[in-house]
């Protein structure tokens, strides 16, 4: 009986010593994980992969003959498609338009013109590029001077989804006196959209 009590006491002492040696639980170990997403903009692809249904980025607007049977300026409105544009943060958008003109010398300015103003406008479109310009709904050149619209969009955006960003292109007849018969020749102009991440 005495031996049994001594053994029990020794076992109790051993357990107490082990518990004391373990000490308090360690604090949580925090390992930071870091990453970065550079500011960027892109064009031409729907979210998640390639172009979605209805995608048709306008690469060239072929107006063809811009006169009627009497030789006067006559150009139907054209819908241009800017496709899917995205920016993962704020961006500066610039929409510029030049006159539609020819290099053919203007020999009779009282009767003919060789340069015409062009206008890019929202018109009746529901999915317009102007939705991302903070309010304005059109930009135009004069017959001799390019025009531009600049807007610093503060937020990330994507113009795709339910359709793609579009606009209406118009060639404008002269607003002052004189004929609006264009001189014969090849006419060129341009519409340029520039998107730069901030």
C-alpha positions as CSV (number, residue, x, y, z in Angstrom):
1,X,0.0,0.0,0.0
2,X,2.9,2.4,0.8
3,X,4.6,1.6,-2.5
4,X,1.4,2.4,-4.4
5,X,1.0,5.8,-2.8
6,X,4.6,6.7,-3.6
7,X,4.1,5.7,-7.2
8,X,0.9,7.8,-7.5
9,X,2.7,10.8,-6.0
10,X,5.6,10.5,-8.5
11,X,3.1,10.3,-11.4
12,X,1.3,13.5,-10.2
13,X,4.6,15.3,-10.0
14,X,5.6,14.2,-13.6
15,X,2.3,15.5,-15.1
16,X,2.6,18.8,-13.3
17,X,6.2,19.3,-14.6
18,X,5.2,18.5,-18.2
19,X,2.3,21.0,-18.1
20,X,4.5,23.7,-16.7
21,X,7.2,23.1,-19.4
22,X,4.6,23.6,-22.3
23,X,4.1,27.3,-21.5
24,X,1.4,29.6,-23.0
25,X,0.0,29.0,-26.5
26,X,1.9,30.9,-29.3
27,X,0.4,34.0,-30.9
28,X,-1.1,33.6,-34.5
29,X,1.5,33.9,-37.3
30,X,0.5,36.5,-39.9
31,X,2.0,36.1,-43.4
32,X,1.2,39.0,-45.7
33,X,0.2,38.3,-49.3
34,X,0.6,41.1,-51.8
35,X,-0.4,41.7,-55.4
36,X,-1.0,44.5,-57.9
37,X,-3.2,45.3,-60.9
38,X,-1.8,47.9,-63.2
39,X,-4.2,50.5,-64.6
40,X,-5.1,49.4,-68.1
41,X,-7.6,49.8,-70.9
42,X,-8.5,47.5,-73.8
43,X,-10.8,47.3,-76.8
44,X,-12.3,44.6,-78.9
45,X,-13.2,41.8,-76.5
46,X,-16.3,41.0,-74.5
47,X,-15.9,40.1,-70.8
48,X,-14.6,36.6,-70.3
49,X,-13.1,36.0,-73.7
50,X,-13.6,36.7,-77.4
51,X,-16.2,39.0,-79.1
52,X,-19.8,38.4,-78.1
53,X,-22.9,38.3,-80.3
54,X,-23.4,41.3,-82.4
55,X,-19.8,42.5,-82.2
56,X,-18.8,44.5,-85.3
57,X,-16.1,47.1,-84.7
58,X,-16.3,49.7,-87.5
59,X,-12.9,49.6,-89.3
60,X,-13.9,51.8,-92.2
61,X,-16.9,53.9,-93.2
62,X,-17.4,53.7,-97.0
63,X,-19.7,56.6,-98.0
64,X,-19.5,55.9,-101.7
65,X,-21.0,58.7,-103.9
66,X,-21.8,61.6,-101.6
67,X,-23.9,63.5,-104.1
68,X,-27.5,63.3,-105.4
69,X,-28.6,63.2,-109.1
70,X,-28.1,67.0,-109.3
71,X,-24.6,66.9,-107.9
72,X,-25.5,68.3,-104.5
73,X,-24.2,66.9,-101.2
74,X,-26.3,64.0,-100.1
75,X,-25.1,61.6,-97.5
76,X,-27.2,59.3,-95.3
77,X,-26.4,59.1,-91.6
78,X,-24.1,56.2,-90.7
79,X,-24.0,54.2,-87.5
80,X,-20.4,53.5,-86.4
81,X,-19.6,50.9,-83.8
82,X,-16.7,51.4,-81.4
83,X,-16.9,47.8,-80.1
84,X,-16.3,46.8,-76.5
85,X,-14.0,49.1,-74.6
86,X,-13.0,48.6,-71.0
87,X,-10.8,50.4,-68.4
88,X,-10.2,48.9,-64.9
89,X,-10.0,52.4,-63.4
90,X,-10.3,56.0,-64.3
91,X,-9.5,57.0,-67.9
92,X,-9.3,60.0,-70.2
93,X,-11.5,59.6,-73.3
94,X,-11.0,61.7,-76.4
95,X,-13.3,61.6,-79.4
96,X,-12.0,63.5,-82.4
97,X,-13.5,64.2,-85.8
98,X,-12.0,65.8,-88.9
99,X,-13.7,67.5,-91.9
100,X,-14.5,65.4,-94.9
101,X,-12.4,66.9,-97.7
102,X,-10.6,66.4,-101.0
103,X,-7.3,67.6,-102.2
104,X,-8.9,68.7,-105.6
105,X,-8.2,72.4,-106.0
106,X,-11.3,74.6,-105.4
107,X,-11.6,76.6,-108.6
108,X,-15.1,78.1,-108.2
109,X,-15.9,78.7,-104.5
110,X,-19.1,80.4,-105.3
111,X,-20.6,77.2,-106.7
112,X,-18.6,74.3,-105.2
113,X,-17.1,73.1,-101.9
114,X,-14.1,70.8,-101.3
115,X,-14.5,70.3,-97.6
116,X,-17.5,69.6,-95.3
117,X,-18.0,69.5,-91.6
118,X,-18.7,66.1,-90.0
119,X,-20.6,65.4,-86.8
120,X,-20.6,62.5,-84.4
121,X,-23.7,62.4,-82.3
122,X,-25.8,60.2,-80.0
123,X,-28.9,60.6,-82.0
124,X,-31.6,58.1,-80.9
125,X,-29.1,55.4,-80.0
126,X,-29.7,53.6,-76.7
127,X,-26.1,52.3,-76.4
128,X,-24.0,55.4,-77.2
129,X,-20.3,56.1,-76.8
130,X,-21.4,59.4,-75.3
131,X,-22.7,57.6,-72.2
132,X,-19.1,57.6,-71.1
133,X,-18.4,61.3,-71.7
134,X,-20.2,62.7,-68.7
135,X,-23.1,64.5,-70.5
136,X,-22.3,65.8,-74.0
137,X,-24.1,64.1,-76.8
138,X,-22.1,65.2,-79.9
139,X,-18.8,66.5,-81.3
140,X,-18.3,68.1,-84.7
141,X,-15.6,69.6,-86.9
142,X,-16.1,72.7,-89.0
143,X,-15.5,72.5,-92.7
144,X,-11.9,73.4,-92.1
145,X,-11.0,72.6,-88.5
146,X,-11.1,69.3,-86.6
147,X,-13.2,69.1,-83.4
148,X,-12.7,67.0,-80.3
149,X,-14.4,66.1,-77.0
150,X,-12.3,65.2,-74.0
151,X,-13.6,63.7,-70.7
152,X,-11.8,62.3,-67.6
153,X,-14.0,59.4,-66.6
154,X,-13.3,58.8,-62.9
155,X,-14.5,55.2,-62.7
156,X,-13.8,51.8,-64.2
157,X,-16.2,51.0,-67.1
158,X,-16.9,48.7,-69.9
159,X,-18.9,49.6,-73.0
160,X,-20.0,46.0,-73.9
161,X,-22.7,44.0,-72.4
162,X,-26.2,44.6,-73.8
163,X,-24.8,45.8,-77.2
164,X,-21.8,47.8,-78.0
165,X,-20.9,51.5,-77.9
166,X,-22.1,53.3,-81.1
167,X,-22.6,56.7,-82.5
168,X,-24.2,58.4,-85.6
169,X,-21.9,60.0,-88.2
170,X,-23.2,62.9,-90.3
171,X,-21.7,64.9,-93.1
172,X,-23.1,68.4,-92.8
173,X,-24.1,70.7,-95.6
174,X,-22.6,74.3,-95.6
175,X,-24.6,76.6,-93.3
176,X,-23.7,79.8,-95.3
177,X,-24.7,80.9,-98.8
178,X,-23.4,79.2,-102.0
179,X,-24.0,75.9,-103.5
180,X,-23.2,72.7,-101.6
181,X,-22.1,70.8,-104.7
182,X,-18.8,69.0,-103.9
183,X,-15.9,69.2,-106.2
184,X,-15.1,65.9,-107.9
185,X,-12.4,63.8,-106.2
186,X,-11.7,61.3,-103.4
187,X,-12.9,62.6,-100.0
188,X,-11.4,61.5,-96.7
189,X,-12.0,62.3,-93.1
190,X,-11.7,60.4,-89.8
191,X,-13.3,59.7,-86.4
192,X,-10.8,58.8,-83.7
193,X,-11.5,57.5,-80.2
194,X,-8.5,57.5,-77.8
195,X,-8.8,55.9,-74.3
196,X,-5.9,56.3,-71.9
197,X,-5.9,54.9,-68.4
198,X,-5.2,57.5,-65.6
